[in-house]
């Protein structure tokens, strides 16, 4: 498909669907944790998703190009990926989907902050600085909101925040190393392969691997492995090759919004004015951070 200069209806529809899948994934992780210990569930997800990715590459007649020349940055990608999902899966075992999602999707805030100092051409404009301030205010509000805090857990909240930091680390690794030159399949291979080994090795350190296992937990694991961690991620990277990255990123505010809605709708989580206010600040902040100035606009 040819490159587009802006998001069209097909692209917007795809991004809304993808954001919905990511939002549902937070609920699915929390449910799956009822059958598997969180870290073991994350390990199984990486291993199964790697198998799906391998089948996809074989079916498409492709290959994992650039593995040798991206060994060290690839290892770094995998380490960040493993740490992110150790934190996220345990966070969703401890706190609510609503709080964890708001904190996790604050990632653009931390990425923009680091990029301001490390990446050329990423200096914060006034608009993006305002977005950063609003999103940070939303994160603080979410952490200290008394109504939702009663249903959550501060340890889980902090782990979700650490997951956001690790996610930003993945983005920085891609931006700053030669791994950015290899296909999306190779980038995903490094994340899944390295994290699979690490997560399987450390999973026994976090308690019994199996809890009250039922069919619904296997279904949740399959959804995460096939729909989210392999094909879903490849679909998102495919959209990045067709549409401008800034336009694609602008839709990222939908995931925390939909996650909070699904946590309330499917899990009965509290949805008071505090968590809604925090969500609004983070969502608006993400939009401002991801929005780029047009040539005839003052940034």
Secondary structure, 3 states (H helix, E strand, C coil): CCCCCCCCHHHHHHHHHHHHHHHHHHHHHHHHCCCECHHHHHHHHHHHHHHHHHHHHHHCCCCCCCCHHHHHHHHHHHHHHHHHHHHHHHHHHHCCHHHHHHHHCCHHHHHHHHHHHHCCCCCCCHHHHHHHHHHHHHHHHHHHCHHHHCCCCHHHHHHHHHHHHHHHHHHHHHHHCHHHHCCHHHHHHHHHHHHHHHHHHHHHHHCCCECCCCHHHHHHHHHHHHHHCCHHHHHHHHHHHHCCHHHHHHCCHHHHHHHHHHHHHHHCCCCCHHHHHHHHHHHHHHHHHHCCCCCCCCC
